[in-house]
Amino acid sequence: MTAHWGIDDPAAFVGSERDHRAAFLAAYTILERRLGIFCNLPVRSLDRLSLQKRLDDIGASRDSAA
């Protein structure tokens, strides 16, 4: 089973040092939230299809680091 949780690549960000740091913080925050949701899934009680749907939903969420 796989999941793709695409986010903007902060290393590719072009801008000031301050904005570059903000881009890395935003990426970190989004991944931290998604991993928190993932770690709290009731994995043992989900069938494979339900688990895949949940993983896809996590990746499709419109996170805001603000």
Order of alpha helices (4+ residues) and beta strands (2+ residues): alpha-alpha
